[in-house]
């Protein structure tokens, strides 16, 4: 910081919280949390070649948790 106080602009982007009224719009206002979760898991699975152990590590969850989510969300390898 250049002064006695640190401003929000001087923080790394990951620590900056949007100011009220400046929030980023959601990609799809109608997407449910479950749909967003399903899409994200599918993206990670595709990126890992459907390697479930690797995908679970990248998602930060246990492999058994990933298997339960796949069943609940109706996701299966193409």
HTML snippet that shows the backbone in 3Dmol.js (N, CA, C, O; Angstrom):
<script src="https://3Dmol.org/build/3Dmol-min.js"></script>
<div id="view" style="width:600px;height:400px;position:relative"></div>
<script>
const pdb = `
ATOM      1  N   UNK A   1       0.837  -1.181   0.000  1.00  0.00           N
ATOM      2  CA  UNK A   1       0.000   0.000   0.000  1.00  0.00           C
ATOM      3  C   UNK A   1       0.877   1.238   0.000  1.00  0.00           C
ATOM      4  O   UNK A   1       1.978   1.243   0.552  1.00  0.00           O
ATOM      5  N   UNK A   2       0.373   2.277  -0.624  1.00  0.00           N
ATOM      6  CA  UNK A   2       1.139   3.509  -0.700  1.00  0.00           C
ATOM      7  C   UNK A   2       0.858   4.432   0.478  1.00  0.00           C
ATOM      8  O   UNK A   2       1.673   5.298   0.796  1.00  0.00           O
ATOM      9  N   UNK A   3      -0.288   4.252   1.128  1.00  0.00           N
ATOM     10  CA  UNK A   3      -0.647   5.112   2.251  1.00  0.00           C
ATOM     11  C   UNK A   3      -0.709   4.319   3.548  1.00  0.00           C
ATOM     12  O   UNK A   3      -0.147   3.230   3.665  1.00  0.00           O
ATOM     13  N   UNK A   4      -1.401   4.890   4.506  1.00  0.00           N
ATOM     14  CA  UNK A   4      -1.523   4.251   5.810  1.00  0.00           C
ATOM     15  C   UNK A   4      -2.530   3.104   5.795  1.00  0.00           C
ATOM     16  O   UNK A   4      -2.508   2.249   6.680  1.00  0.00           O
ATOM     17  N   UNK A   5      -3.400   3.081   4.809  1.00  0.00           N
ATOM     18  CA  UNK A   5      -4.426   2.049   4.725  1.00  0.00           C
ATOM     19  C   UNK A   5      -4.315   1.295   3.408  1.00  0.00           C
ATOM     20  O   UNK A   5      -3.869   1.846   2.401  1.00  0.00           O
ATOM     21  N   UNK A   6      -4.721   0.044   3.424  1.00  0.00           N
ATOM     22  CA  UNK A   6      -4.754  -0.779   2.213  1.00  0.00           C
ATOM     23  C   UNK A   6      -6.155  -0.681   1.626  1.00  0.00           C
ATOM     24  O   UNK A   6      -7.144  -0.936   2.312  1.00  0.00           O
ATOM     25  N   UNK A   7      -6.232  -0.312   0.362  1.00  0.00           N
ATOM     26  CA  UNK A   7      -7.540  -0.220  -0.292  1.00  0.00           C
ATOM     27  C   UNK A   7      -7.873  -1.559  -0.946  1.00  0.00           C
ATOM     28  O   UNK A   7      -6.999  -2.407  -1.130  1.00  0.00           O
ATOM     29  N   UNK A   8      -9.120  -1.732  -1.286  1.00  0.00           N
ATOM     30  CA  UNK A   8      -9.574  -2.962  -1.931  1.00  0.00           C
ATOM     31  C   UNK A   8      -8.835  -3.183  -3.241  1.00  0.00           C
ATOM     32  O   UNK A   8      -8.504  -4.318  -3.581  1.00  0.00           O
ATOM     33  N   UNK A   9      -8.579  -2.126  -3.967  1.00  0.00           N
ATOM     34  CA  UNK A   9      -7.886  -2.242  -5.261  1.00  0.00           C
ATOM     35  C   UNK A   9      -6.459  -2.765  -5.131  1.00  0.00           C
ATOM     36  O   UNK A   9      -5.892  -3.264  -6.103  1.00  0.00           O
ATOM     37  N   UNK A  10      -5.885  -2.656  -3.958  1.00  0.00           N
ATOM     38  CA  UNK A  10      -4.514  -3.128  -3.753  1.00  0.00           C
ATOM     39  C   UNK A  10      -4.451  -4.597  -3.338  1.00  0.00           C
ATOM     40  O   UNK A  10      -3.366  -5.173  -3.260  1.00  0.00           O
ATOM     41  N   UNK A  11      -5.599  -5.199  -3.075  1.00  0.00           N
ATOM     42  CA  UNK A  11      -5.656  -6.614  -2.723  1.00  0.00           C
ATOM     43  C   UNK A  11      -5.624  -7.469  -3.983  1.00  0.00           C
ATOM     44  O   UNK A  11      -6.013  -7.003  -5.053  1.00  0.00           O
ATOM     45  N   UNK A  12      -5.161  -8.723  -3.870  1.00  0.00           N
ATOM     46  CA  UNK A  12      -5.251  -9.630  -5.020  1.00  0.00           C
ATOM     47  C   UNK A  12      -6.717  -9.823  -5.398  1.00  0.00           C
ATOM     48  O   UNK A  12      -7.596  -9.742  -4.540  1.00  0.00           O
ATOM     49  N   UNK A  13      -6.980 -10.073  -6.659  1.00  0.00           N
ATOM     50  CA  UNK A  13      -8.352 -10.196  -7.164  1.00  0.00           C
ATOM     51  C   UNK A  13      -9.153 -11.240  -6.401  1.00  0.00           C
ATOM     52  O   UNK A  13     -10.351 -11.060  -6.183  1.00  0.00           O
ATOM     53  N   UNK A  14      -8.498 -12.349  -5.984  1.00  0.00           N
ATOM     54  CA  UNK A  14      -9.228 -13.409  -5.296  1.00  0.00           C
ATOM     55  C   UNK A  14      -9.734 -12.976  -3.931  1.00  0.00           C
ATOM     56  O   UNK A  14     -10.607 -13.637  -3.369  1.00  0.00           O
ATOM     57  N   UNK A  15      -9.215 -11.890  -3.382  1.00  0.00           N
ATOM     58  CA  UNK A  15      -9.646 -11.398  -2.079  1.00  0.00           C
ATOM     59  C   UNK A  15     -10.606 -10.224  -2.170  1.00  0.00           C
ATOM     60  O   UNK A  15     -11.173  -9.804  -1.161  1.00  0.00           O
ATOM     61  N   UNK A  16     -10.790  -9.699  -3.357  1.00  0.00           N
ATOM     62  CA  UNK A  16     -11.675  -8.557  -3.524  1.00  0.00           C
ATOM     63  C   UNK A  16     -13.121  -9.020  -3.554  1.00  0.00           C
ATOM     64  O   UNK A  16     -13.461  -9.948  -4.288  1.00  0.00           O
ATOM     65  N   UNK A  17     -13.962  -8.394  -2.777  1.00  0.00           N
ATOM     66  CA  UNK A  17     -15.387  -8.700  -2.736  1.00  0.00           C
ATOM     67  C   UNK A  17     -16.114  -7.614  -3.515  1.00  0.00           C
ATOM     68  O   UNK A  17     -15.865  -6.426  -3.306  1.00  0.00           O
ATOM     69  N   UNK A  18     -17.014  -8.014  -4.417  1.00  0.00           N
ATOM     70  CA  UNK A  18     -17.729  -6.998  -5.192  1.00  0.00           C
ATOM     71  C   UNK A  18     -18.511  -6.049  -4.284  1.00  0.00           C
ATOM     72  O   UNK A  18     -19.070  -6.459  -3.267  1.00  0.00           O
ATOM     73  N   UNK A  19     -18.538  -4.797  -4.665  1.00  0.00           N
ATOM     74  CA  UNK A  19     -19.298  -3.790  -3.941  1.00  0.00           C
ATOM     75  C   UNK A  19     -20.761  -3.952  -4.312  1.00  0.00           C
ATOM     76  O   UNK A  19     -21.074  -4.284  -5.455  1.00  0.00           O
ATOM     77  N   UNK A  20     -21.664  -3.723  -3.365  1.00  0.00           N
ATOM     78  CA  UNK A  20     -23.091  -3.850  -3.616  1.00  0.00           C
ATOM     79  C   UNK A  20     -23.459  -3.063  -4.870  1.00  0.00           C
ATOM     80  O   UNK A  20     -23.102  -1.893  -5.006  1.00  0.00           O
ATOM     81  N   UNK A  21     -24.166  -3.704  -5.772  1.00  0.00           N
ATOM     82  CA  UNK A  21     -24.561  -3.054  -7.021  1.00  0.00           C
ATOM     83  C   UNK A  21     -23.586  -3.342  -8.154  1.00  0.00           C
ATOM     84  O   UNK A  21     -23.878  -3.027  -9.308  1.00  0.00           O
ATOM     85  N   UNK A  22     -22.434  -3.936  -7.850  1.00  0.00           N
ATOM     86  CA  UNK A  22     -21.449  -4.244  -8.883  1.00  0.00           C
ATOM     87  C   UNK A  22     -21.220  -5.745  -9.005  1.00  0.00           C
ATOM     88  O   UNK A  22     -20.197  -6.178  -9.536  1.00  0.00           O
ATOM     89  N   UNK A  23     -22.184  -6.555  -8.507  1.00  0.00           N
ATOM     90  CA  UNK A  23     -22.038  -7.993  -8.585  1.00  0.00           C
ATOM     91  C   UNK A  23     -22.014  -8.444 -10.035  1.00  0.00           C
ATOM     92  O   UNK A  23     -22.632  -7.829 -10.904  1.00  0.00           O
ATOM     93  N   UNK A  24     -21.294  -9.523 -10.281  1.00  0.00           N
ATOM     94  CA  UNK A  24     -21.255 -10.081 -11.627  1.00  0.00           C
ATOM     95  C   UNK A  24     -22.539 -10.868 -11.852  1.00  0.00           C
ATOM     96  O   UNK A  24     -22.980 -11.594 -10.961  1.00  0.00           O
ATOM     97  N   UNK A  25     -23.145 -10.738 -13.027  1.00  0.00           N
ATOM     98  CA  UNK A  25     -24.370 -11.497 -13.296  1.00  0.00           C
ATOM     99  C   UNK A  25     -24.072 -12.987 -13.391  1.00  0.00           C
ATOM    100  O   UNK A  25     -22.976 -13.388 -13.783  1.00  0.00           O
ATOM    101  N   UNK A  26     -25.048 -13.796 -13.033  1.00  0.00           N
ATOM    102  CA  UNK A  26     -24.904 -15.238 -13.158  1.00  0.00           C
ATOM    103  C   UNK A  26     -24.969 -15.606 -14.629  1.00  0.00           C
ATOM    104  O   UNK A  26     -25.663 -14.947 -15.403  1.00  0.00           O
ATOM    105  N   UNK A  27     -24.242 -16.670 -15.030  1.00  0.00           N
ATOM    106  CA  UNK A  27     -24.272 -17.067 -16.435  1.00  0.00           C
ATOM    107  C   UNK A  27     -25.683 -17.377 -16.908  1.00  0.00           C
ATOM    108  O   UNK A  27     -26.059 -16.999 -18.017  1.00  0.00           O
ATOM    109  N   UNK A  28     -26.464 -18.057 -16.085  1.00  0.00           N
ATOM    110  CA  UNK A  28     -27.855 -18.354 -16.412  1.00  0.00           C
ATOM    111  C   UNK A  28     -28.660 -18.157 -15.145  1.00  0.00           C
ATOM    112  O   UNK A  28     -28.494 -18.900 -14.177  1.00  0.00           O
ATOM    113  N   UNK A  29     -29.512 -17.184 -15.143  1.00  0.00           N
ATOM    114  CA  UNK A  29     -30.302 -16.881 -13.955  1.00  0.00           C
ATOM    115  C   UNK A  29     -31.175 -18.057 -13.550  1.00  0.00           C
ATOM    116  O   UNK A  29     -31.491 -18.203 -12.369  1.00  0.00           O
ATOM    117  N   UNK A  30     -31.576 -18.905 -14.499  1.00  0.00           N
ATOM    118  CA  UNK A  30     -32.509 -19.980 -14.189  1.00  0.00           C
ATOM    119  C   UNK A  30     -31.827 -21.288 -13.789  1.00  0.00           C
ATOM    120  O   UNK A  30     -32.517 -22.242 -13.429  1.00  0.00           O
ATOM    121  N   UNK A  31     -30.502 -21.362 -13.841  1.00  0.00           N
ATOM    122  CA  UNK A  31     -29.794 -22.598 -13.513  1.00  0.00           C
ATOM    123  C   UNK A  31     -29.832 -22.845 -12.010  1.00  0.00           C
ATOM    124  O   UNK A  31     -29.515 -21.962 -11.214  1.00  0.00           O
ATOM    125  N   UNK A  32     -30.227 -24.062 -11.636  1.00  0.00           N
ATOM    126  CA  UNK A  32     -30.247 -24.419 -10.226  1.00  0.00           C
ATOM    127  C   UNK A  32     -28.838 -24.788  -9.774  1.00  0.00           C
ATOM    128  O   UNK A  32     -27.956 -25.040 -10.596  1.00  0.00           O
ATOM    129  N   UNK A  33     -28.642 -24.815  -8.475  1.00  0.00           N
ATOM    130  CA  UNK A  33     -27.346 -25.209  -7.922  1.00  0.00           C
ATOM    131  C   UNK A  33     -26.997 -26.626  -8.364  1.00  0.00           C
ATOM    132  O   UNK A  33     -25.841 -26.919  -8.667  1.00  0.00           O
ATOM    133  N   UNK A  34     -27.999 -27.506  -8.399  1.00  0.00           N
ATOM    134  CA  UNK A  34     -27.763 -28.882  -8.832  1.00  0.00           C
ATOM    135  C   UNK A  34     -27.307 -28.931 -10.285  1.00  0.00           C
ATOM    136  O   UNK A  34     -26.415 -29.708 -10.624  1.00  0.00           O
ATOM    137  N   UNK A  35     -27.905 -28.118 -11.143  1.00  0.00           N
ATOM    138  CA  UNK A  35     -27.511 -28.082 -12.553  1.00  0.00           C
ATOM    139  C   UNK A  35     -26.099 -27.529 -12.718  1.00  0.00           C
ATOM    140  O   UNK A  35     -25.327 -28.036 -13.533  1.00  0.00           O
ATOM    141  N   UNK A  36     -25.759 -26.508 -11.962  1.00  0.00           N
ATOM    142  CA  UNK A  36     -24.408 -25.942 -12.012  1.00  0.00           C
ATOM    143  C   UNK A  36     -23.399 -26.985 -11.543  1.00  0.00           C
ATOM    144  O   UNK A  36     -22.340 -27.144 -12.149  1.00  0.00           O
ATOM    145  N   UNK A  37     -23.730 -27.700 -10.457  1.00  0.00           N
ATOM    146  CA  UNK A  37     -22.853 -28.749  -9.941  1.00  0.00           C
ATOM    147  C   UNK A  37     -22.667 -29.841 -10.992  1.00  0.00           C
ATOM    148  O   UNK A  37     -21.547 -30.295 -11.226  1.00  0.00           O
ATOM    149  N   UNK A  38     -23.747 -30.258 -11.616  1.00  0.00           N
ATOM    150  CA  UNK A  38     -23.696 -31.306 -12.643  1.00  0.00           C
ATOM    151  C   UNK A  38     -22.789 -30.886 -13.797  1.00  0.00           C
ATOM    152  O   UNK A  38     -21.938 -31.656 -14.242  1.00  0.00           O
ATOM    153  N   UNK A  39     -22.978 -29.673 -14.271  1.00  0.00           N
ATOM    154  CA  UNK A  39     -22.156 -29.182 -15.391  1.00  0.00           C
ATOM    155  C   UNK A  39     -20.677 -29.121 -15.012  1.00  0.00           C
ATOM    156  O   UNK A  39     -19.813 -29.501 -15.802  1.00  0.00           O
ATOM    157  N   UNK A  40     -20.388 -28.636 -13.786  1.00  0.00           N
ATOM    158  CA  UNK A  40     -18.993 -28.507 -13.373  1.00  0.00           C
ATOM    159  C   UNK A  40     -18.333 -29.873 -13.230  1.00  0.00           C
ATOM    160  O   UNK A  40     -17.196 -30.067 -13.660  1.00  0.00           O
ATOM    161  N   UNK A  41     -19.045 -30.814 -12.628  1.00  0.00           N
ATOM    162  CA  UNK A  41     -18.492 -32.164 -12.492  1.00  0.00           C
ATOM    163  C   UNK A  41     -18.243 -32.761 -13.866  1.00  0.00           C
ATOM    164  O   UNK A  41     -17.218 -33.406 -14.087  1.00  0.00           O
ATOM    165  N   UNK A  42     -19.168 -32.554 -14.789  1.00  0.00           N
ATOM    166  CA  UNK A  42     -18.996 -33.080 -16.140  1.00  0.00           C
ATOM    167  C   UNK A  42     -17.783 -32.461 -16.837  1.00  0.00           C
ATOM    168  O   UNK A  42     -17.051 -33.158 -17.541  1.00  0.00           O
ATOM    169  N   UNK A  43     -17.569 -31.175 -16.646  1.00  0.00           N
ATOM    170  CA  UNK A  43     -16.402 -30.496 -17.233  1.00  0.00           C
ATOM    171  C   UNK A  43     -15.114 -31.103 -16.676  1.00  0.00           C
ATOM    172  O   UNK A  43     -14.178 -31.377 -17.428  1.00  0.00           O
ATOM    173  N   UNK A  44     -15.067 -31.310 -15.369  1.00  0.00           N
ATOM    174  CA  UNK A  44     -13.868 -31.875 -14.747  1.00  0.00           C
ATOM    175  C   UNK A  44     -13.652 -33.312 -15.220  1.00  0.00           C
ATOM    176  O   UNK A  44     -12.518 -33.711 -15.489  1.00  0.00           O
ATOM    177  N   UNK A  45     -14.716 -34.083 -15.320  1.00  0.00           N
ATOM    178  CA  UNK A  45     -14.585 -35.466 -15.799  1.00  0.00           C
ATOM    179  C   UNK A  45     -14.075 -35.507 -17.240  1.00  0.00           C
ATOM    180  O   UNK A  45     -13.218 -36.325 -17.576  1.00  0.00           O
ATOM    181  N   UNK A  46     -14.594 -34.638 -18.075  1.00  0.00           N
ATOM    182  CA  UNK A  46     -14.093 -34.595 -19.463  1.00  0.00           C
ATOM    183  C   UNK A  46     -12.620 -34.204 -19.505  1.00  0.00           C
ATOM    184  O   UNK A  46     -11.837 -34.771 -20.266  1.00  0.00           O
ATOM    185  N   UNK A  47     -12.256 -33.230 -18.681  1.00  0.00           N
ATOM    186  CA  UNK A  47     -10.865 -32.758 -18.659  1.00  0.00           C
ATOM    187  C   UNK A  47      -9.902 -33.834 -18.166  1.00  0.00           C
ATOM    188  O   UNK A  47      -8.721 -33.821 -18.512  1.00  0.00           O
ATOM    189  N   UNK A  48     -10.407 -34.764 -17.359  1.00  0.00           N
ATOM    190  CA  UNK A  48      -9.559 -35.837 -16.829  1.00  0.00           C
ATOM    191  C   UNK A  48      -9.739 -37.141 -17.593  1.00  0.00           C
ATOM    192  O   UNK A  48      -9.250 -38.186 -17.164  1.00  0.00           O
ATOM    193  N   UNK A  49     -10.437 -37.084 -18.725  1.00  0.00           N
ATOM    194  CA  UNK A  49     -10.678 -38.296 -19.503  1.00  0.00           C
ATOM    195  C   UNK A  49     -11.539 -39.302 -18.751  1.00  0.00           C
ATOM    196  O   UNK A  49     -11.385 -40.512 -18.918  1.00  0.00           O
ATOM    197  N   UNK A  50     -12.445 -38.794 -17.921  1.00  0.00           N
ATOM    198  CA  UNK A  50     -13.344 -39.594 -17.087  1.00  0.00           C
ATOM    199  C   UNK A  50     -12.582 -40.453 -16.082  1.00  0.00           C
ATOM    200  O   UNK A  50     -13.073 -41.499 -15.657  1.00  0.00           O
ATOM    201  N   UNK A  51     -11.385 -40.014 -15.705  1.00  0.00           N
ATOM    202  CA  UNK A  51     -10.645 -40.671 -14.636  1.00  0.00           C
ATOM    203  C   UNK A  51     -11.253 -40.186 -13.319  1.00  0.00           C
ATOM    204  O   UNK A  51     -10.989 -39.067 -12.880  1.00  0.00           O
ATOM    205  N   UNK A  52     -12.057 -41.026 -12.705  1.00  0.00           N
ATOM    206  CA  UNK A  52     -12.832 -40.606 -11.542  1.00  0.00           C
ATOM    207  C   UNK A  52     -11.967 -40.304 -10.325  1.00  0.00           C
ATOM    208  O   UNK A  52     -12.287 -39.396  -9.557  1.00  0.00           O
ATOM    209  N   UNK A  53     -10.887 -41.040 -10.133  1.00  0.00           N
ATOM    210  CA  UNK A  53      -9.997 -40.773  -9.000  1.00  0.00           C
ATOM    211  C   UNK A  53      -9.355 -39.395  -9.155  1.00  0.00           C
ATOM    212  O   UNK A  53      -9.298 -38.626  -8.196  1.00  0.00           O
ATOM    213  N   UNK A  54      -8.876 -39.085 -10.346  1.00  0.00           N
ATOM    214  CA  UNK A  54      -8.258 -37.787 -10.609  1.00  0.00           C
ATOM    215  C   UNK A  54      -9.300 -36.663 -10.532  1.00  0.00           C
ATOM    216  O   UNK A  54      -9.035 -35.600  -9.970  1.00  0.00           O
ATOM    217  N   UNK A  55     -10.470 -36.906 -11.096  1.00  0.00           N
ATOM    218  CA  UNK A  55     -11.534 -35.904 -11.056  1.00  0.00           C
ATOM    219  C   UNK A  55     -11.914 -35.596  -9.610  1.00  0.00           C
ATOM    220  O   UNK A  55     -12.092 -34.433  -9.251  1.00  0.00           O
ATOM    221  N   UNK A  56     -12.039 -36.623  -8.787  1.00  0.00           N
ATOM    222  CA  UNK A  56     -12.387 -36.411  -7.377  1.00  0.00           C
ATOM    223  C   UNK A  56     -11.331 -35.564  -6.687  1.00  0.00           C
ATOM    224  O   UNK A  56     -11.665 -34.666  -5.914  1.00  0.00           O
ATOM    225  N   UNK A  57     -10.057 -35.840  -6.958  1.00  0.00           N
ATOM    226  CA  UNK A  57      -8.972 -35.027  -6.360  1.00  0.00           C
ATOM    227  C   UNK A  57      -9.082 -33.579  -6.805  1.00  0.00           C
ATOM    228  O   UNK A  57      -8.953 -32.665  -5.990  1.00  0.00           O
ATOM    229  N   UNK A  58      -9.322 -33.362  -8.105  1.00  0.00           N
ATOM    230  CA  UNK A  58      -9.438 -31.992  -8.609  1.00  0.00           C
ATOM    231  C   UNK A  58     -10.657 -31.272  -8.023  1.00  0.00           C
ATOM    232  O   UNK A  58     -10.624 -30.060  -7.814  1.00  0.00           O
ATOM    233  N   UNK A  59     -11.727 -32.021  -7.761  1.00  0.00           N
ATOM    234  CA  UNK A  59     -12.924 -31.438  -7.169  1.00  0.00           C
ATOM    235  C   UNK A  59     -12.797 -31.256  -5.662  1.00  0.00           C
ATOM    236  O   UNK A  59     -13.597 -30.551  -5.047  1.00  0.00           O
ATOM    237  N   UNK A  60     -11.787 -31.893  -5.070  1.00  0.00           N
ATOM    238  CA  UNK A  60     -11.584 -31.782  -3.629  1.00  0.00           C
ATOM    239  C   UNK A  60     -12.565 -32.620  -2.823  1.00  0.00           C
ATOM    240  O   UNK A  60     -12.908 -32.282  -1.690  1.00  0.00           O
ATOM    241  N   UNK A  61     -13.017 -33.732  -3.433  1.00  0.00           N
ATOM    242  CA  UNK A  61     -13.940 -34.626  -2.739  1.00  0.00           C
ATOM    243  C   UNK A  61     -13.407 -36.050  -2.799  1.00  0.00           C
ATOM    244  O   UNK A  61     -12.528 -36.364  -3.601  1.00  0.00           O
ATOM    245  N   UNK A  62     -13.947 -36.901  -1.947  1.00  0.00           N
ATOM    246  CA  UNK A  62     -13.582 -38.310  -1.938  1.00  0.00           C
ATOM    247  C   UNK A  62     -14.165 -38.991  -3.178  1.00  0.00           C
ATOM    248  O   UNK A  62     -15.200 -38.570  -3.694  1.00  0.00           O
ATOM    249  N   UNK A  63     -13.510 -40.024  -3.643  1.00  0.00           N
ATOM    250  CA  UNK A  63     -13.981 -40.729  -4.830  1.00  0.00           C
ATOM    251  C   UNK A  63     -15.379 -41.315  -4.613  1.00  0.00           C
ATOM    252  O   UNK A  63     -16.208 -41.301  -5.524  1.00  0.00           O
ATOM    253  N   UNK A  64     -15.640 -41.829  -3.410  1.00  0.00           N
ATOM    254  CA  UNK A  64     -16.975 -42.370  -3.106  1.00  0.00           C
ATOM    255  C   UNK A  64     -18.035 -41.271  -3.200  1.00  0.00           C
ATOM    256  O   UNK A  64     -19.148 -41.518  -3.664  1.00  0.00           O
ATOM    257  N   UNK A  65     -17.691 -40.068  -2.764  1.00  0.00           N
ATOM    258  CA  UNK A  65     -18.617 -38.936  -2.866  1.00  0.00           C
ATOM    259  C   UNK A  65     -18.902 -38.629  -4.326  1.00  0.00           C
ATOM    260  O   UNK A  65     -20.045 -38.359  -4.696  1.00  0.00           O
ATOM    261  N   UNK A  66     -17.866 -38.670  -5.158  1.00  0.00           N
ATOM    262  CA  UNK A  66     -18.063 -38.424  -6.591  1.00  0.00           C
ATOM    263  C   UNK A  66     -18.995 -39.472  -7.183  1.00  0.00           C
ATOM    264  O   UNK A  66     -19.888 -39.129  -7.957  1.00  0.00           O
ATOM    265  N   UNK A  67     -18.806 -40.745  -6.834  1.00  0.00           N
ATOM    266  CA  UNK A  67     -19.684 -41.799  -7.347  1.00  0.00           C
ATOM    267  C   UNK A  67     -21.139 -41.559  -6.933  1.00  0.00           C
ATOM    268  O   UNK A  67     -22.049 -41.749  -7.740  1.00  0.00           O
ATOM    269  N   UNK A  68     -21.364 -41.144  -5.687  1.00  0.00           N
ATOM    270  CA  UNK A  68     -22.728 -40.853  -5.235  1.00  0.00           C
ATOM    271  C   UNK A  68     -23.322 -39.685  -6.020  1.00  0.00           C
ATOM    272  O   UNK A  68     -24.495 -39.714  -6.393  1.00  0.00           O
ATOM    273  N   UNK A  69     -22.508 -38.656  -6.268  1.00  0.00           N
ATOM    274  CA  UNK A  69     -22.981 -37.505  -7.028  1.00  0.00           C
ATOM    275  C   UNK A  69     -23.312 -37.914  -8.471  1.00  0.00           C
ATOM    276  O   UNK A  69     -24.303 -37.449  -9.034  1.00  0.00           O
ATOM    277  N   UNK A  70     -22.494 -38.770  -9.063  1.00  0.00           N
ATOM    278  CA  UNK A  70     -22.748 -39.226 -10.430  1.00  0.00           C
ATOM    279  C   UNK A  70     -24.101 -39.939 -10.491  1.00  0.00           C
ATOM    280  O   UNK A  70     -24.878 -39.711 -11.417  1.00  0.00           O
ATOM    281  N   UNK A  71     -24.381 -40.785  -9.527  1.00  0.00           N
ATOM    282  CA  UNK A  71     -25.667 -41.489  -9.493  1.00  0.00           C
ATOM    283  C   UNK A  71     -26.823 -40.507  -9.299  1.00  0.00           C
ATOM    284  O   UNK A  71     -27.827 -40.571 -10.009  1.00  0.00           O
ATOM    285  N   UNK A  72     -26.673 -39.599  -8.334  1.00  0.00           N
ATOM    286  CA  UNK A  72     -27.739 -38.641  -8.020  1.00  0.00           C
ATOM    287  C   UNK A  72     -28.023 -37.713  -9.204  1.00  0.00           C
ATOM    288  O   UNK A  72     -29.176 -37.379  -9.477  1.00  0.00           O
ATOM    289  N   UNK A  73     -26.958 -37.300  -9.906  1.00  0.00           N
ATOM    290  CA  UNK A  73     -27.110 -36.339 -10.998  1.00  0.00           C
ATOM    291  C   UNK A  73     -27.367 -37.019 -12.346  1.00  0.00           C
ATOM    292  O   UNK A  73     -27.616 -36.345 -13.345  1.00  0.00           O
ATOM    293  N   UNK A  74     -27.306 -38.340 -12.373  1.00  0.00           N
ATOM    294  CA  UNK A  74     -27.558 -39.065 -13.622  1.00  0.00           C
ATOM    295  C   UNK A  74     -26.459 -38.906 -14.639  1.00  0.00           C
ATOM    296  O   UNK A  74     -26.720 -38.901 -15.842  1.00  0.00           O
ATOM    297  N   UNK A  75     -25.230 -38.777 -14.174  1.00  0.00           N
ATOM    298  CA  UNK A  75     -24.088 -38.634 -15.087  1.00  0.00           C
ATOM    299  C   UNK A  75     -23.435 -39.996 -15.298  1.00  0.00           C
ATOM    300  O   UNK A  75     -23.222 -40.748 -14.347  1.00  0.00           O
ATOM    301  N   UNK A  76     -23.121 -40.301 -16.547  1.00  0.00           N
ATOM    302  CA  UNK A  76     -22.392 -41.520 -16.853  1.00  0.00           C
ATOM    303  C   UNK A  76     -21.448 -41.257 -18.015  1.00  0.00           C
ATOM    304  O   UNK A  76     -21.663 -40.361 -18.831  1.00  0.00           O
ATOM    305  N   UNK A  77     -20.410 -42.055 -18.061  1.00  0.00           N
ATOM    306  CA  UNK A  77     -19.393 -41.888 -19.105  1.00  0.00           C
ATOM    307  C   UNK A  77     -20.019 -42.128 -20.479  1.00  0.00           C
ATOM    308  O   UNK A  77     -20.743 -43.105 -20.673  1.00  0.00           O
ATOM    309  N   UNK A  78     -19.742 -41.240 -21.425  1.00  0.00           N
ATOM    310  CA  UNK A  78     -20.321 -41.389 -22.769  1.00  0.00           C
ATOM    311  C   UNK A  78     -19.803 -42.619 -23.493  1.00  0.00           C
ATOM    312  O   UNK A  78     -20.198 -42.877 -24.630  1.00  0.00           O
TER     313      UNK A  78
END
`;
const viewer = $3Dmol.createViewer("view");
viewer.addModel(pdb, "pdb");
viewer.setStyle({}, {cartoon: {color: "spectrum"}});
viewer.zoomTo();
viewer.render();
</script>
